[in-house]
Amino acid sequence: MIRPIFVGLVAASVLCRISFAAQVEPEVVDGVAAVVNGDVITYSQVRGLVGPREKLLRAQFNGEELVKKIKETRELALQDLIDRQLILQAFKGEKWQIPDHFVEDRMHDIIRTDFGGDRNTFIKTLEAQNFTMGEFKKMEMEKMIVQAMRSKNVKLDVIASPAKVDEYYKTHRDEFTTKQQIKLRLIMIPSHASDGEAAAQRAMAEEIFTKLHHGAEFERMAQLYSEDSTRENGGDWGWVDQKTLAGPLEKAAFALDVGKISNIIEFSGNYYILKVEDKHGGETKSLAEARPDIEKKLIRDEAQKLQEKWLASLRSKAYIKTF
């Protein structure tokens, strides 16, 4: 028999004037977001979980993009709440219990570390957030249950095998390489090929190139001849990351040693001469240096896989309906 409260919540979900996908500014109306083996998850629970995240999204996006982001965020939050409910149900099904003194110890820890031991301030804070002490204790107990069940059902090796660490390092070296940057100056001479001046413009580029190799200052040559937007600054592009320049220019620029000048590069109807004044980054950690980080990542990834497998098993045995 369905309890009256459940009937009321289902009715509310039908009457609710917003879908779970949510409009950009949803009305504050509660209703059923999901049913998990007879237990109800409400829209207010979902909104409570995603509130801070949605605030950030509203500051970063608008229009259709905002609607899409909010929808994705709420869907993920709902799935998290469904999984949490499944874990709590599994705990109850196994007839386990969290001793009351564990929860009391947790309360004392929170009051001591977050409120300087002032219980009155703690209680006032709960009241300001519309929580009773009983509700807060229940929340903390459920957190402890979820953590205990994850620990029980997600068994991990304490170390990652050396072979897996070595393989990860070989295939992900870029993760352990610092970002390379160059301090670049550039001279650009357009070919004006459509005006029949390509040969003359090429000759000008070669004349500039020769002057540079005879000691002319690159900055001065750029100010005199370059038609790039950085002309007034002597062709100074500042610090440039990889994948900022067009392919042929990037290849030439990042291959130059500090203080060296490139050959003339013909690209997209222009002639370019590049100079690298400085560079940094591009160093790769050794396997020994990277090993601790790789081991942590591999263990974390394995935990995620095992957890998802366990949760998938719980879902497969459950009645779950979303609205």
N, C-alpha and C positions, 0 to 999 in steps of 0.2 A: 504493500500500500504506500502510495506516495504521500509524504508528509505535507500538511497544509502550507508550510513555508516554502517548500519546493514548488508547489503549484503556483504560489504567488510570484515567485521569482521567474518562473517560465512565462507567466502572463506579462510580467514586466518586460521581459525580453522581447515579447511580441509587440508591446506597445511602445517600446523604446524607439525614438524617432531617428536614431543614428545606427548605422551598421558598424560592425567591428572595424571595418576598414577606416572608418572615422573621417569626418570632414575636418578641414583645417582647424575649425573652432567648434568642437563637439559640445552639445549641451551636457550639463552635468546631470545625467539621467542614469540610474543604475539598472542592471538587468543581468541575465545569465550569459556569460561568455562561453562557458563549457560545463559539461557534466562528466565526471570521472567516477564510474562505478557508483553512481547515485550521489556523490558529493559535488556540490556546486562551486564553481569559480565565477565570480562576478566581474562586471566591467570595472567596478570601483577598485577591485584588487589589481586588475591589469593597469589601470591608470595610476594607482599608487606606486606600482613598481617602476613604471616608465616616466613618471613625472619629471625628474631631473634631466633625463635624457631628452625628453621632448622639448624642454625649455632651451636646451642647447640647439636642437634642430631648428626651432623657430627663429633663432638668432642667425642661423647660417643659411637657411633655405626659404623659399616662398613658392607660391603657386603649386603647380602639379608636382614639382620635385619634392616640396614639403609634404604633400599628401602621400606620395609614394614612400618617403622616408618614415613618416609616422606609422603608416600601415605596416611596413616591415618591422619596425621596432615593437609595435603592439603584438604582432604575430609571434615574434621571438619570445616576448615576455609571457604571452599566454602559454606557449609550449613549455617554458621554464616552470610556470605554475602547475601545469598538468603533470610534468615529470615529478615535481616536488610532492604533489598529492599522491601519485603512485608510490613514491618511496615511503611516505607516511603510512599509506595503507598496507604496504608490504611489511613494515615494522609492526603494525598492529596485528596483521595476520599471523606473524610468527610469535605473537603473545610475549613480546619483550616489553621491558619497562625501563625508563630512565629514573633512577632513584631521586626522590625529591631534593635530597641534600646537594645533588649535582647542580640543580637549577638554582638553589639558594646560594651556593658557592659562586655561581656565575653572576648572580645579582650583586653579591658583595664585591666581586672583582670589578664590575662595571661602575658601581658607586665609588669605589676607591680610585680607580684609574681615570675615569672620565669626569667625576664630580668632586674629586678631592675628599672623598669620604662623607660628603654632605648628603644625607638621605633626603632631607627636605627639598633641596634643590633638584635632586633627581625626580622626586614625585611631582614637583611643580612643572618640570620639563615635560614629563609624561602627560600631565593634564593639559598643558599648552598644545600638545600634539594630538589631543583627544584620545589618549590611551589610558586605560586603567592598569593598575599593577598586575591584575590577573591576566589581562590581554598581553601585556609585555612578557610576562613569565611564559605564557603559552607560545609566543613567538620564539623566545629563546630556547624553549624545550624542543620545538620543532626543528630549529637550526641544529641542535645537538643530535637529534634523531637522524636528520639527513646526513650529517657528517659521519655519524657512526655507521649508517647503512652503506654509504659510499666506501668507507674504509673496509668494511666486511666483504663487500662484493667486488671491489676493484683491487685485486691482488697484484702487486708490482714486484718486479725484480729490483733490487736495490742498486744495481749497476747496469749500465748498457755494455754490451759486448764490444771488445776492442775492434772487431771486424766491422761492426755497424758504425762505430765512431769513425773509423778510417774511411769507409765508403761515403758517409755523409760529408766528411771534409773534402773529399775529392770532387764530389758533385755539387758542392755549395761553397766553393772557395770565395765567391763574390761576397758572401755574408761576412767574411772575415777580412775583407779588404776595405781599407778606408777610402772614402770618396776622393778621387783625384780631381784637382783643380789646377788651372794654369792662369797666370796673369798675362793677358794678351793685348797686343797692339796689332792693328790691321790697316792696310791700305787697300782701297778698292778703286779700280779704274774700270769704268763701263766700256764695253767694246763698241757700242754704237754701230753694231753690224748692220742694222736696218738702214743706216744712213751711209753705208759704204765706208765707214771710217775704222773698221776693225784693225786693219794693218797699222794705221797710224797710232791707234790706241795701244796696240800691242807693243809698238816701238817705244811709246812713252813708258809703259810698264817696265820694259827691259832697261831703259835709261835710268829709271828710278832704282831698279834692282842693282845696276852697276854702281850708282852713287852710294847706295847703302853699303856695298861691299868695299868701297873705298873710304868708308868712315863717316859718311853723312849720317846725321841724327835721324833716327826713324820717326821720332815725334815731329820734327820739323818737316820731313818729307810728306808725312800724312797731312799736316796742316796746309801744305802748298798744293798737293796733287789729289789727295783722296776725295772721293765723292760719297763716302760712307757717312752715316749720321753722326759718327764720333769724330769727324774731321777737326772741329774746333778744339777738341781735347787731345789732339795728336794721335787719333786712332785708338784711344785707350778704351778697351772693353772691360777693364777690371778683371776680377776673378771669374772664370768661366768654368762651369761644370761640364762633364761629359754629357753628350746628347743635347747640348745647347746649339751647337753649330750644325750646319748641313754636313752630310756624310763626308765628302771629299775634304772639306775644310777641317773638320774635326780630326780626321785621320792624320792629316799633315801637321796640325797644331800640336796634338798630344804626342806626336813622335819627335818633336823638336826638343833639343836640350836647352837649358836655360841660357839666354843670351843669343841664341841662334836665330837666323832668319830663313824662312822657307824659300823654295824656288817659286816662280810665278805659277799660280794655280788658276787655270781657266775653268770657270764653273758658272752655269746659268747666265751666260752672256756677259760676264764680268771677268776681270783679271784681279787676282788677290795676291798680296804679299803679307805674310804673317811674321810676327816676332813674339817669342815667349820670353817674358822678363823674369818670371819666377814660376815655381810649381810646388805643390805639396800634395800629400796624400798618396794613395795608390799602394801603400804598404800592406802586405798580407801577413796575418798572424801565422805562426808556425802551428803544426798539428798539436804540439805539446801545449802551446798557449791557448789554443782553441778547445782542447779536449774537455775541460770542465763545463764549458757552456754547451758543447754538443751533447755531453752525457745528460745534463739537465733537460735539454730539449727533447732528446729521444725518450727519456723516462716520462716526461710530461705528455708527449704525443701518444705514447703507449697507454698511459692512464686514460687519456681522452677516448681512445679506441675501445678500451675495455669498458669504460663507463657507458659509452653509446651502445655497445653490445648488450650490456645489462639492462639499460633503459628500454631498448628495443624489445627485449624479452618481456619486460613488465607491460609495455604498451600492447604487445600481441595478445596478452591474456585479459586485457581490460576492455570495458565498454567506455568509449570516449566519444562524446559528441560536442562539436563546437557550433556556435551560433553566429 
